[in-house]
Amino acid sequence: MNATDRTPADLLGSALAADPGRPLVTFYDDATGERVELSVATFANWVAKTANLLQDELAVEPGDRVALLLPAHWQTAVWLLACASVGVVADVSGDPAAADAVVSGPDALETARACSGARIALALRPLGGRFPQPPEGFADYAVEVPGQGDRFAPYVPVDPEASALIVAGREFTGAEVVQRARAEATDLGLTGPASRILSGLPYDTWEGLHAGLYGPLATGGSVVLCRNLDRLGDDALDKRVESERVTVIAR
């Protein structure tokens, strides 16, 4: 990866320039049987559309706080990188009442109503499907995002030293996310582009975010992100590790 990358969005840009066709995020939900594989290019396209939604439709500005009330999911990973692209603070499991906008999964809608700003709801259905009926007071992400532009450029350049992420009470700048992801990658077993990590960790801790997104992104690797991994038996897990060519497991 590019040594000059200073923000998570920079890491994604370098990954896109290096090999846009390689897998970046492969997602499983072992409660539903869903499997989705996103190449770097496809993931980056989702990020660009979501960043345009944030910047243009929701009028979120650099420094604003976006509460992400979402599980470990491929769409959560998209939102984390979209926030980084715009320069807003991604507050994972943060207080929606203190946020400028909130992004909620179906299980956290009542909590999310405490946000007085923009509210986006994700159905988290297979293939990014819509809600059968949009939740009252929320915009449905699956309805809003497809029409957004495929390329994104921030109105204001993102400051690597500005706050970018809050998780488990800890605040990180964009530069700190990149630095820590790189520094801790080897301990996790991420050694380069051939590394493919299977993570069953939730996204509400740094360890989960690192294993499930930032570490693979910082090292040119990829992640097999598994929700509800506890429902998968040992034999089935072994088969997944083999079929997905996993080199390291975090659970």
Secondary structure by P-SEA (a helix, b strand, c coil): cccccccaaaaaaaaaacccccccbbbbccccbbbbbbcaaaaaaaaaaaaaaacccccccccbbbbbcccccaaaaaaaaaaaaaccccccccccccccbbbbcccccccccccccbbbbbccccccccccccccccccccccccccccbbbbcccccccccccccccccccaaaaaaaaaaaccccccccccbbbbbccccccaaaaaaacaaaaacccccccccccccccaaaaaaaaaaaccccccc
